Amino acid sequence: MSNTLTCPVCGKEIVEEQAPATAEYDAQTYSFCSVEHRDAFLESPGRYVGNTGS
């Protein structure tokens, strides 16, 4: 069974194993629906932390 996550930048649901990009921030791994969203997150992580749906 696949684990579904939410992209913290846009809120889109993604399958964890198919996430095109991930990043570590504050000892937590975040998954993203695109490399562009990962890059936006890394530029200003405080803007997006807490938008993971978890």
C-alpha positions in Angstrom: 0.0 0.0 0.0 1.4 3.4 -1.0 1.8 6.2 1.5 0.1 9.5 0.3 1.7 12.8 1.3 0.8 16.4 0.6 3.2 18.8 -1.1 3.7 21.6 1.4 4.0 24.2 -1.4 0.7 23.6 -3.3 -1.2 21.1 -1.3 -1.3 18.5 -4.0 -1.4 14.9 -2.9 1.5 12.7 -4.0 2.5 9.1 -3.6 5.6 9.1 -1.4 7.5 6.6 -3.5 6.8 8.7 -6.7 7.7 12.1 -5.3 10.0 13.8 -7.8 11.8 15.7 -5.1 12.5 15.7 -1.3 14.3 18.0 1.1 15.3 17.9 4.7 14.4 20.8 7.0 14.6 20.9 10.8 15.2 17.1 11.0 12.1 16.3 8.9 11.9 15.1 5.3 9.4 16.9 3.1 8.2 15.5 -0.3 7.3 17.7 -3.2 5.3 17.3 -6.4 8.0 19.0 -8.4 11.6 20.1 -8.3 10.4 23.7 -8.6 8.3 23.4 -5.5 11.3 21.9 -3.6 13.4 24.8 -4.7 10.7 27.3 -3.6 10.5 25.6 -0.2 14.3 25.7 0.3 14.3 29.4 -0.5 11.8 30.1 2.3 11.0 27.0 4.4 9.3 28.9 7.2 6.6 30.0 4.7 5.6 26.4 4.0 6.3 24.4 7.2 3.0 23.3 8.7 1.3 22.8 5.3 2.0 19.1 5.1 -1.4 18.0 6.3 0.1 15.9 9.1 
